[in-house]
Amino acid sequence: MKRPLPVEIVGGGLCGLALGLALARRRVPVTVLEASGYPRHRVCGEFISGLDERTAESLGANEYLSDAHLHRSVTYHLRSRPLRPFTLPSAALGISRHTLDARVANAFVEAGGDLRTNTRAPEDGLRPGRVLAVGRKRRGPFWVGLKVHVRNLTLVNDFEVHLGERCYVGLSRVEDGAINVCGIFAPQEHAKRGVDLMLSYLESAGLGELARRIRSAEADTLSFCATAATLGDWRIPSSGKIRLGDACATIPPFTGNGLAMALQGAAMAVAPLVAYSCGEAGWDETALRIASAQRARFRRRLALAALIHPFFLERRRQACLAAVVGSRVIPFSALYAALRSDS
């Protein structure tokens, strides 16, 4: 009997770990290479919206999402003015990356996977058996992502979104009761550091009332993190490489669909990679099958999100967005559903 071919996953974020776990449980020899370690905080909305039951079951995701906080209601704010609340088409899950990534990493190792932390991929290019589950090389313009957990802060609704001057910020509860505050900002010069840097950005963006609420809360300074990000990686590459998660495409953060897409991409790659490992399919055929599946499932939501995203960042368009949210003519919950649907 032939030995199964190994699979190597570059990137130990949620997508890479979930794929590695699913493959290990199907007796595929799999290695995950991760440049850092666990547990860790990451700039992330920590808000999983649009995860379908089929994906959750195929990845065994329910076991590590069982205590996630459920979110059903949303309130948008234009500067300090709250808009009409609405209900999500289906409940979203709130769970910190500090907890989630560590859980999946532990489960991967327990399933027999080879997890190599603080390890970067060898500089020998992509080869058969190697899957990319890391971010693509970033090209400007760059934005600033900031995140911190706070306690003793009362939310208006399960999920708050605040629109400011060339920025938007989301607030939602995670599994341990803390509130994740995460925002995207146009870069500016600020002398402050840590949580004070976020407060400074909020005040500069016209979100002084939100800054006051956060200042009066109890911030977990160890959870603060920052990153530089681009917001335009929405096209799925057509090359013969297997790219998953952010390496495939990045949906704008306002959708809350990024983590669900990462898990959906991982789930779509499991069967083709098992077939490759068993010698039933070649690598090029496997790569084409996975890319085609992702393009078919994600193309429409990525295009729609790219069309809507400027309305979250530009002042005049934010006013139009506020009018839509406040109107009953166009149900905003229906728009959210469209941003999660398959092509």
Number of C-alpha atoms within 10 A of each C-alpha: 3 6 10 15 17 17 22 20 26 24 26 28 26 22 27 29 32 27 30 34 29 25 27 23 17 13 15 24 19 24 25 29 23 23 15 15 15 18 14 16 19 21 22 23 28 27 30 23 24 25 22 13 10 11 19 17 12 17 22 15 18 14 13 16 19 11 14 21 20 19 22 15 19 19 19 25 19 21 18 15 11 16 17 15 19 17 17 20 18 17 16 23 26 27 28 25 22 15 18 20 24 19 17 24 26 15 20 25 17 13 17 18 24 18 21 15 15 11 15 13 17 9 6 6 7 14 10 17 20 21 24 23 29 21 17 15 8 13 11 10 12 16 18 18 23 25 25 27 27 22 16 14 15 11 14 14 17 19 22 19 22 22 28 26 21 19 24 24 25 24 25 27 26 24 19 13 16 20 26 26 24 25 27 27 24 16 15 11 6 12 8 12 11 16 22 15 16 26 20 18 27 24 17 15 18 18 24 18 14 16 18 13 13 22 15 12 15 13 19 13 13 12 18 23 20 20 13 16 16 17 18 17 21 19 16 20 15 14 10 15 22 26 29 30 27 23 20 25 25 22 27 19 21 18 21 23 23 26 23 24 27 25 27 27 28 28 22 21 25 21 17 21 27 23 17 24 23 16 14 12 14 16 22 13 12 24 23 17 17 23 23 13 13 23 19 11 18 23 17 17 22 22 14 15 21 18 10 16 18 15 18 24 19 15 17 11 15 20 15 13 20 20 14 16 20 18 13 10 8 12 14 20 18 12 15 21 16 16 22 26 13 13 12
